[in-house]
Amino acid sequence: MSEIISIQSHVAYGYVGNRAAVFPLQRLGWDVTAVNTVQFSNHTGYGRFTGEVFSAAHIREVVDGIEALTGFAGVRALLTGYMGDQATGAAVLDALARLRAAHPQALYCCDPVMGDTGRGFFVRDGLPQWMRDHALPAADIVTPNQFELAWLADRDITTRDDAVTAAAALRRRGPRVVLVTSLVVDDSQADRIAMLVDTADGSWRVSTPLIHFDPPPNGAGDFTAAVFLAGCLELGLGGDGPARALARTAAAVRILFEATQAAGGRELALISAQNEIAAASGDTVAIERLR
């Protein structure tokens, strides 16, 4: 019985998209049904890859089959990442509507993959606007990085108050919880990286040591969104539930990054670090309440 449906990209080699999200969720005890939006040989950061992008019709057909077989029995959440284009996005929201018809309380966690600081946008024209106008209002949880948060909120983010204000602006569009997966502002320490979660009940920030990679591994955002969703499903979206989920997520990301650095490769060390990730506790991370 599936508890989470994850609609994301897939690679045969390496760990991005569903390959970075499904296994960690399974190790955390969640049953996951994966719907792949692409199948590539490897992630595009290598410069060369083979494979194909699946059509929106293909995605709808796969979801049709899942619904016919299971009726979405037991599904508690939908997780999405890179969508590719607006047609894929429309297929995703159609799947969400059908899931919520069966389970009105089902959560939607949207990782609005669009771009990053220093790189700008890396998706097709029109997708950022579609994400802002359609996916964001439908989501319960949204997990932008700092670049994506600034664009979605239409404001510069240079201070922690800017970040909190921008996250609140996103919440007014629909989501109950905003997780900022990377945050560097004026009071950030040079050797640390922060994450921030904002809800109607408060805002919290954690920071962990900045681990340098050259080149940096891909898939960390996919992993982060998945682990945070698992925490929210367990701890709830109200009160300090998202703050506790944030602390657990930060601890898991640090474990994964340390293992990846020790391995010396450019792929996330999900296999070697799996036991430590599954046991990660938010007790090891200091959390700062901002409001």
Secondary structure as the mmCIF struct_conf table of DSSP 4:
data_model
#
loop_
_struct_conf.conf_type_id
_struct_conf.id
_struct_conf.beg_label_comp_id
_struct_conf.beg_label_asym_id
_struct_conf.beg_label_seq_id
_struct_conf.end_label_comp_id
_struct_conf.end_label_asym_id
_struct_conf.end_label_seq_id
BEND BEND1 GLU A 3 GLU A 3
STRN STRN1 ILE A 4 VAL A 11
BEND BEND2 ALA A 12 GLY A 14
BEND BEND3 VAL A 16 VAL A 16
TURN_TY1_P TURN_TY1_P1 GLY A 17 GLY A 17
HELX_RH_AL_P HELX_RH_AL_P1 ASN A 18 ARG A 27
TURN_TY1_P TURN_TY1_P2 LEU A 28 GLY A 29
STRN STRN2 VAL A 32 PHE A 40
BEND BEND4 SER A 41 ASN A 42
HELX_RH_3T_P HELX_RH_3T_P1 THR A 44 TYR A 46
BEND BEND5 GLY A 47 GLY A 47
STRN STRN3 GLY A 51 VAL A 53
HELX_LH_PP_P HELX_LH_PP_P1 PHE A 54 SER A 55
HELX_RH_AL_P HELX_RH_AL_P2 ALA A 56 THR A 70
TURN_TY1_P TURN_TY1_P3 GLY A 71 GLY A 74
STRN STRN4 ALA A 77 THR A 80
BEND BEND6 ASP A 85 ASP A 85
HELX_RH_AL_P HELX_RH_AL_P3 GLN A 86 ALA A 102
TURN_TY1_P TURN_TY1_P4 PRO A 104 GLN A 105
STRN STRN5 LEU A 107 CYS A 110
STRN STRN6 GLY A 115 ASP A 116
TURN_TY1_P TURN_TY1_P5 THR A 117 ARG A 119
STRN STRN7 GLY A 120 PHE A 121
BEND BEND7 VAL A 123 VAL A 123
TURN_TY1_P TURN_TY1_P6 ASP A 125 GLY A 126
HELX_RH_AL_P HELX_RH_AL_P4 LEU A 127 TRP A 130
HELX_RH_PI_P HELX_RH_PI_P1 MET A 131 ALA A 135
HELX_RH_AL_P HELX_RH_AL_P5 LEU A 136 ALA A 138
BEND BEND8 ASP A 140 ASP A 140
STRN STRN8 ILE A 141 VAL A 142
HELX_RH_AL_P HELX_RH_AL_P6 GLN A 146 ALA A 153
TURN_TY1_P TURN_TY1_P7 ASP A 154 ASP A 154
BEND BEND9 ARG A 155 ARG A 155
BEND BEND10 THR A 159 THR A 159
HELX_RH_AL_P HELX_RH_AL_P7 ARG A 160 ARG A 171
TURN_TY1_P TURN_TY1_P8 ARG A 172 ARG A 173
BEND BEND11 GLY A 174 GLY A 174
BEND BEND12 ARG A 176 ARG A 176
STRN STRN9 VAL A 177 LEU A 183
TURN_TY1_P TURN_TY1_P9 ASP A 186 ASP A 187
TURN_TY1_P TURN_TY1_P10 ALA A 190 ASP A 191
STRN STRN10 ARG A 192 THR A 199
TURN_TY1_P TURN_TY1_P11 ALA A 200 ASP A 201
STRN STRN11 GLY A 202 PRO A 209
BEND BEND13 ASP A 214 PRO A 215
HELX_LH_PP_P HELX_LH_PP_P2 PRO A 216 PRO A 217
BEND BEND14 ASN A 218 ASN A 218
HELX_RH_AL_P HELX_RH_AL_P8 ALA A 220 LEU A 235
BEND BEND15 LEU A 237 GLY A 238
TURN_TY1_P TURN_TY1_P12 GLY A 239 ASP A 240
HELX_RH_AL_P HELX_RH_AL_P9 GLY A 241 ALA A 263
TURN_TY1_P TURN_TY1_P13 GLY A 264 GLY A 264
BEND BEND16 GLY A 265 GLU A 267
TURN_TY1_P TURN_TY1_P14 LEU A 270 ALA A 273
HELX_RH_AL_P HELX_RH_AL_P10 GLN A 274 ALA A 278
TURN_TY1_P TURN_TY1_P15 ALA A 279 ALA A 279
HELX_RH_3T_P HELX_RH_3T_P2 GLY A 282 THR A 284
BEND BEND17 VAL A 285 VAL A 285
STRN STRN12 ILE A 287 ARG A 289
#
